[in-house]
Amino acid sequence: YAHHPHGFWTGYFTSRAALKRYERHSNNILQATRQLNALANLNLRNSIFFLSEAMGVAQHHDAVSGTEKQEVAFDYAQRLAVGINVASGIINQAYSKLLPKSSQSPPSPTQFLCQLTNISECVPVQDQTRFTVTLWNPTINPVLQHFRVPVTRAYTVRDPTGQPILSEIIPVSNATKNIPGRASTATNQLIFRASLPALGFNTYFFEAKTDEKHEKPKIKITKNDECILQNQNLRVEIDAQGNLGHIVNLKKSFDVAFTSQGFYFYQSFPGNNSRSEFQASGAYIFRPLTPTAVPVSQTRSITCIKGDNVQTAVIVFNDWASQEISLYDEAE
């Protein structure tokens, strides 16, 4: 709605996008923690309250909306981080009861959450010669999904039965490696497909390959050339300038054409908010200076990466804007 002719309250739909994402991420952890607490019969509801209370506060209309002052946004994020830290302890206790073990088995290793995989960072595992990844499925349906693990070397990946499974190494994009605050030295991502039972988990085992066993990656990388991503169901066509042209459903012979695709911004209207005609654009109010969106860059570069598990187009617009379009094997 609008409280005056130039005061349309649509700015907060995108204000503080990082906090919006963190609130959703925190909710995922909260729901998984509640499920594990129940399945492991831990009865730790009081401990879960730290995160559930922080989530309740973060969903206030001046929190997740992004309309608060920056210092207040920091406080919301800190409350969520404290709650997640407590929740991780509950997750560990649950797994210590639920993970299979025998009388001769050593105690279950401490589990930790890799919360920065969205920037290809998981520092505790990136240099290990051996580690495990336990994946929890919070839904009531079995899932078959690809996962990415940031690494500095090649690994053999084994499923819960000990059988080797297909995995491959693809490079982390320069745009990701240059994200401010990223502490990881991982330059690659290991991609594998995992099968998870409904409302359950599976553990996958990683062992570093020796020099003798190390194989050259079977991926194909091209730069600034036409990039066609295709699997059994879909075909994505991107030209040499990084423009998305078509997405084709191969099974239904259905083609969606794009005339243009990119990142744009609106220049904000300056003002002092003294009267409606001087309303400035801000966290609450979206008021562009002109109705025309401005592209973030007039040129772009494209890198096309093709492997067995995934095919990816990395489109770089400038130093701070890039896009990755990935198509996984058998994805629909």
C-alpha positions as CSV (number, residue, x, y, z in Angstrom):
1,Y,0.0,0.0,0.0
2,A,1.0,3.7,-0.1
3,H,0.5,6.3,2.7
4,H,0.9,9.1,0.1
5,P,1.3,9.5,-3.7
6,H,5.0,8.6,-3.7
7,G,5.1,6.4,-0.6
8,F,4.6,2.8,-1.9
9,W,5.8,0.3,0.8
10,T,7.5,-2.1,-1.6
11,G,11.2,-1.4,-0.7
12,Y,11.3,-3.8,2.1
13,F,10.6,-6.8,-0.2
14,T,14.4,-6.8,-1.0
15,S,15.9,-4.7,1.9
16,R,18.7,-6.5,3.8
17,A,18.7,-9.6,1.6
18,A,21.4,-11.3,3.6
19,L,19.4,-11.1,6.8
20,K,16.3,-12.5,5.0
21,R,18.3,-15.4,3.8
22,Y,19.8,-16.0,7.3
23,E,16.4,-16.0,8.8
24,R,15.2,-18.7,6.4
25,H,18.5,-20.7,6.9
26,S,18.0,-20.5,10.7
27,N,14.4,-21.8,10.3
28,N,15.7,-24.9,8.4
29,I,18.1,-25.7,11.2
30,L,15.4,-25.1,13.8
31,Q,13.0,-27.5,12.2
32,A,15.7,-30.2,11.7
33,T,16.7,-29.8,15.3
34,R,13.1,-30.3,16.5
35,Q,12.8,-33.5,14.4
36,L,16.1,-34.9,15.6
37,N,15.2,-34.1,19.2
38,A,12.0,-36.0,18.9
39,L,13.4,-39.0,17.0
40,A,16.3,-39.4,19.4
41,N,14.0,-38.9,22.4
42,L,16.3,-36.3,23.9
43,N,13.6,-34.1,25.5
44,L,15.7,-30.9,25.1
45,R,12.9,-28.5,24.3
46,N,14.2,-25.9,26.7
47,S,17.6,-25.8,24.8
48,I,15.8,-25.5,21.5
49,F,14.0,-22.4,22.9
50,F,17.2,-20.3,22.3
51,L,16.8,-20.7,18.6
52,S,13.0,-20.7,18.5
53,E,12.9,-17.4,20.5
54,A,15.5,-15.8,18.2
55,M,13.4,-16.9,15.2
56,G,10.3,-15.4,16.7
57,V,12.0,-12.1,17.1
58,A,13.6,-12.2,13.7
59,Q,10.2,-12.6,12.1
60,H,9.0,-9.3,13.5
61,H,7.8,-6.8,10.8
62,D,10.8,-4.6,11.4
63,A,13.3,-7.5,11.4
64,V,13.1,-9.9,8.4
65,S,11.6,-7.0,6.5
66,G,15.0,-5.3,6.6
67,T,13.7,-1.9,7.8
68,E,15.7,-1.7,11.0
69,K,18.9,0.2,11.6
70,Q,22.1,-1.7,10.8
71,E,23.1,-2.1,14.5
72,V,19.7,-3.7,15.2
73,A,20.1,-6.0,12.2
74,F,23.5,-7.1,13.7
75,D,21.7,-7.9,16.9
76,Y,19.0,-10.1,15.2
77,A,21.8,-12.0,13.4
78,Q,23.7,-12.5,16.6
79,R,20.7,-13.9,18.4
80,L,20.1,-16.4,15.5
81,A,23.8,-17.4,15.6
82,V,23.7,-18.0,19.4
83,G,20.5,-20.1,18.9
84,I,22.1,-22.1,16.0
85,N,25.2,-22.8,18.2
86,V,23.0,-24.3,20.9
87,A,21.0,-26.2,18.3
88,S,24.3,-27.8,16.9
89,G,24.9,-29.3,20.3
90,I,21.4,-30.9,20.3
91,I,22.1,-32.2,16.8
92,N,25.3,-33.8,18.0
93,Q,23.5,-35.5,20.9
94,A,20.9,-36.8,18.6
95,Y,23.4,-38.2,16.1
96,S,25.3,-39.9,18.9
97,K,22.2,-41.9,19.7
98,L,21.0,-42.4,16.1
99,L,24.2,-43.2,14.3
100,P,24.8,-47.0,14.0
101,K,27.4,-48.4,16.3
102,S,28.5,-51.7,17.8
103,S,30.0,-52.5,21.2
104,Q,33.5,-52.2,19.7
105,S,32.8,-48.9,18.0
106,P,34.5,-45.7,19.2
107,P,32.3,-42.8,20.3
108,S,30.6,-41.0,17.4
109,P,32.7,-38.1,16.1
110,T,31.5,-34.6,16.8
111,Q,29.3,-33.3,14.0
112,F,29.4,-29.7,12.9
113,L,27.3,-27.6,10.6
114,C,28.8,-26.3,7.3
115,Q,26.8,-23.1,7.2
116,L,28.9,-21.3,4.6
117,T,28.6,-23.8,1.7
118,N,26.7,-21.1,-0.2
119,I,30.1,-19.4,-0.7
120,S,32.0,-22.7,-1.1
121,E,33.4,-22.7,2.4
122,C,33.7,-25.5,5.0
123,V,37.1,-24.9,6.6
124,P,37.1,-27.9,9.1
125,V,37.0,-30.5,6.2
126,Q,38.7,-28.8,3.3
127,D,42.2,-30.2,4.1
128,Q,41.3,-33.5,5.8
129,T,42.5,-36.8,4.4
130,R,39.3,-38.5,5.7
131,F,36.0,-37.2,6.9
132,T,32.3,-38.0,6.8
133,V,29.3,-36.0,5.6
134,T,25.9,-36.8,7.3
135,L,22.9,-35.5,5.4
136,W,19.5,-35.1,7.1
137,N,16.3,-35.2,5.0
138,P,13.6,-33.2,6.9
139,T,10.8,-34.1,4.4
140,I,8.4,-37.0,4.4
141,N,9.6,-38.1,0.9
142,P,12.8,-39.9,-0.1
143,V,15.1,-37.6,-2.1
144,L,17.9,-38.0,-4.6
145,Q,19.9,-34.9,-4.7
146,H,23.4,-33.6,-5.6
147,F,25.6,-32.0,-3.0
148,R,28.7,-29.9,-3.1
149,V,31.6,-30.0,-0.7
150,P,34.5,-27.4,-0.8
151,V,37.8,-29.2,-1.0
152,T,41.5,-28.7,-1.8
153,R,42.2,-32.2,-3.1
154,A,40.5,-35.2,-4.8
155,Y,38.6,-37.8,-2.8
156,T,37.0,-41.2,-3.2
157,V,33.4,-41.0,-2.0
158,R,31.6,-44.0,-0.6
159,D,27.9,-44.5,0.2
160,P,26.6,-45.8,3.5
161,T,27.3,-49.4,2.4
162,G,30.9,-48.6,1.6
163,Q,30.5,-48.7,-2.2
164,P,32.3,-46.0,-4.3
165,I,30.0,-43.6,-6.0
166,L,30.4,-41.2,-8.9
167,S,31.9,-37.9,-7.8
168,E,33.8,-35.2,-9.6
169,I,35.8,-32.0,-9.0
170,I,34.8,-28.7,-10.5
171,P,36.6,-25.3,-9.8
172,V,35.2,-22.7,-7.5
173,S,34.5,-19.6,-9.6
174,N,36.8,-16.5,-9.2
175,A,33.7,-14.5,-8.2
176,T,33.0,-16.9,-5.3
177,K,36.7,-17.0,-4.2
178,N,36.8,-13.2,-4.1
179,I,33.7,-12.8,-1.9
180,P,34.7,-10.5,1.1
181,G,35.1,-12.4,4.3
182,R,35.5,-15.8,2.7
183,A,38.2,-17.6,4.8
184,S,38.4,-20.9,2.8
185,T,41.4,-21.8,0.7
186,A,39.3,-24.4,-1.2
187,T,39.6,-23.9,-4.9
188,N,37.4,-26.8,-5.9
189,Q,34.0,-28.3,-5.2
190,L,33.4,-32.1,-5.0
191,I,30.0,-32.9,-6.4
192,F,28.2,-36.2,-5.7
193,R,24.6,-37.4,-5.6
194,A,23.1,-38.7,-2.4
195,S,20.0,-40.8,-1.7
196,L,18.3,-39.9,1.5
197,P,15.3,-41.7,3.2
198,A,12.2,-39.9,4.2
199,L,12.7,-38.1,7.5
200,G,16.0,-39.7,7.9
201,F,19.7,-39.5,7.2
202,N,22.7,-41.1,5.4
203,T,26.4,-40.8,6.0
204,Y,28.9,-40.6,3.1
205,F,32.6,-41.3,3.5
206,F,35.4,-39.3,2.0
207,E,39.0,-40.5,1.6
208,A,41.7,-38.5,-0.1
209,K,43.2,-40.1,-3.2
210,T,46.9,-40.8,-3.3
211,D,49.1,-39.4,-6.0
212,E,49.1,-42.8,-7.7
213,K,45.3,-42.9,-7.7
214,H,44.8,-39.3,-8.6
215,E,43.0,-38.9,-11.9
216,K,42.8,-35.9,-14.1
217,P,39.3,-34.3,-13.9
218,K,37.1,-35.3,-16.8
219,I,35.4,-31.9,-17.1
220,K,35.5,-29.6,-20.1
221,I,35.9,-25.9,-19.6
222,T,35.4,-23.3,-22.3
223,K,35.5,-19.5,-22.1
224,N,33.5,-16.8,-23.9
225,D,31.9,-19.4,-26.3
226,E,28.4,-20.6,-26.8
227,C,27.3,-22.7,-23.7
228,I,24.7,-25.5,-24.1
229,L,23.7,-27.2,-20.9
230,Q,21.8,-30.4,-21.5
231,N,20.7,-33.5,-19.6
232,Q,18.0,-36.1,-20.1
233,N,15.2,-33.6,-19.6
234,L,16.2,-30.1,-20.2
235,R,18.4,-28.0,-22.6
236,V,19.6,-24.5,-21.7
237,E,21.1,-22.3,-24.4
238,I,23.4,-19.4,-23.6
239,D,25.2,-17.5,-26.3
240,A,28.9,-16.4,-26.3
241,Q,28.0,-13.1,-24.7
242,G,26.3,-14.7,-21.7
243,N,22.8,-14.1,-22.8
244,L,20.2,-16.8,-21.9
245,G,18.4,-17.6,-25.1
246,H,16.2,-20.7,-24.6
247,I,15.2,-23.3,-22.0
248,V,13.7,-26.4,-23.7
249,N,11.8,-29.2,-22.1
250,L,13.1,-32.1,-24.2
251,K,10.4,-34.6,-23.2
252,K,7.5,-32.2,-23.8
253,S,9.1,-30.3,-26.7
254,F,8.3,-27.1,-24.9
255,D,10.5,-24.1,-25.6
256,V,10.7,-20.9,-23.4
257,A,12.5,-18.1,-25.3
258,F,14.2,-15.1,-23.6
259,T,14.7,-11.8,-25.4
260,S,17.1,-10.5,-22.7
261,Q,18.5,-11.6,-19.4
262,G,20.7,-9.8,-16.9
263,F,21.0,-7.8,-13.7
264,Y,19.6,-4.3,-13.5
265,F,19.2,-1.6,-10.9
266,Y,17.1,1.5,-10.4
267,Q,18.7,4.8,-9.4
268,S,17.1,5.9,-6.1
269,F,15.1,9.1,-5.9
270,P,16.9,11.6,-3.6
271,G,14.9,13.6,-1.1
272,N,14.5,14.8,2.5
273,N,11.1,13.3,3.2
274,S,9.7,16.8,4.2
275,R,6.7,16.4,1.9
276,S,5.3,13.6,-0.2
277,E,6.9,15.0,-3.4
278,F,10.3,14.9,-1.6
279,Q,9.9,11.2,-0.5
280,A,13.3,9.5,-0.8
281,S,13.8,5.8,-1.8
282,G,14.8,3.7,1.2
283,A,14.4,0.5,3.2
284,Y,10.6,1.0,3.3
285,I,9.8,2.9,0.2
286,F,10.8,1.9,-3.4
287,R,10.9,5.1,-5.5
288,P,13.2,5.1,-8.5
289,L,14.4,8.3,-10.0
290,T,13.3,7.1,-13.5
291,P,11.2,4.2,-14.7
292,T,14.1,2.7,-16.7
293,A,16.3,0.1,-15.1
294,V,20.0,0.4,-15.6
295,P,22.1,-2.7,-16.5
296,V,25.0,-3.4,-14.0
297,S,27.3,-3.8,-16.9
298,Q,27.4,-3.4,-20.7
299,T,29.6,-6.4,-21.2
300,R,30.0,-9.8,-19.6
301,S,32.1,-12.9,-19.7
302,I,31.0,-16.6,-19.6
303,T,32.8,-19.8,-18.5
304,C,31.1,-23.1,-19.4
305,I,32.0,-26.1,-17.2
306,K,30.7,-29.6,-18.2
307,G,31.0,-32.7,-16.1
308,D,29.0,-35.9,-15.6
309,N,27.2,-34.8,-12.5
310,V,26.6,-31.1,-13.3
311,Q,27.0,-28.6,-16.1
312,T,27.4,-24.9,-15.2
313,A,27.6,-21.6,-16.9
314,V,29.4,-18.9,-14.8
315,I,28.4,-15.4,-16.1
316,V,30.4,-12.5,-14.8
317,F,28.9,-9.0,-15.2
318,N,31.4,-7.0,-13.1
319,D,33.5,-7.2,-9.9
320,W,30.4,-7.6,-7.7
321,A,27.7,-9.2,-9.9
322,S,27.9,-12.7,-11.3
323,Q,25.5,-15.5,-12.0
324,E,25.8,-19.3,-12.0
325,I,23.3,-21.5,-13.9
326,S,23.7,-25.2,-13.1
327,L,22.0,-28.2,-14.6
328,Y,22.4,-31.5,-12.7
329,D,22.2,-34.9,-14.2
330,E,18.6,-36.1,-14.5
331,A,17.3,-32.8,-13.1
332,E,13.9,-31.8,-14.4
